[in-house]
Amino acid sequence: MAVSRTDTSTLGRWWWSVDRWTLGALLALIAIGYVMMLAASPAVAQRIGAASRHMFLERQVFYSTLAVIVMVGCSLLTPRWVLRFAMLGALGALALTALTLVAGTEIKGARRWLSLPGMSLQPSEFLKPCLAVVCAWLMAEGKRSRRFPGLILAFILIGIVAVLLKQQPDIGMLAVIVAVFLAQVFVSGINLMWVVAGAGGVAGLAVLAFMLHGHVRSRVQRFLDPEAGDNFQIRMSLEAFGNGGLFGRGPGEGRVKDALPDAHADFVFPVAAEEFGLIACLIILAIFAFVVIRGLVRLMHERDIFVALAATGLLVQFGLQAFINMGSSLHLIPTKGMTLPFVSYGGSSSIALAIGMGFLLALTRRRSARAEESQPFAQPVPT
């Protein structure tokens, strides 16, 4: 893309200030998602009796194209506007998440979705990126003014979200949101004793979830003892990794997609392993690692604590979601229905991830000293 350094238009300033390596890595993941939908979705669509074998592919092309537009659009924002959009998004997603409890579509005993014409919306997906930014601002304001109870307000906000997600129930989503929040609290410079206490509290909540929620207990028991229940999906997933070998069986030659119910969504990684092999899986893993590590390295030189906390939360969220998906497929952790960012099929997930990564690109753009000084929430990162 030929854009002159002297170009002072919005596009020109964006091109020379945005992290083009991270943008390229994210676009590569979206392109891989297209390939995986070509490989996995026709068999799933045929198995469920869809009107067209390419139903999921056509939808994913639309969602992915929209995701690129949303991501680039969000990356044009200033940190001030990132915060404003995140606040509006958090309020809207919070209201819609509460609405799912009374008007949501129940699937497998959980009310997480709102039925819209032509699609289902999972509002809690949009809570993740918006909450990361809002909690970062609350903690940054608490650092700037000791009279402002930013950390307390952030804990209250997370508590409200926890109650809503527990009622759906969506324990996996709750675990991700809490983990991201605790990472931000740690980076903000809290006393180590409070970090230990928080970790103990999370462990206690995990035990409580195991005792109170049957589906959580079932997944943990099946993870620890494969004979404790139905482990069909995991068996098929591990078999796909074995069948794929180093270079895979070849495009379209995989068999796991013909049997796995979620081969195009939560279990798209085994499809990649079987058809394209271990090398392809390592490339996908390397791209995710590159985005997270590069983002964290860039933040080492960040002087604004709001930007540092918000970007840290978005990066942890992105990396943790990828780890949960791939770890579940490899039977490294108990199964959890969570998409592989930009690679799995999903409307709400793709757009929410695009918002989060757009926010990240906006926050990590190179800013002039004058622009940094003008930030109303600027505060040095604690050392």
Order of alpha helices (4+ residues) and beta strands (2+ residues): alpha-alpha-alpha-alpha-beta-beta-beta-alpha-alpha-alpha-alpha-alpha-alpha-alpha-alpha-alpha-alpha
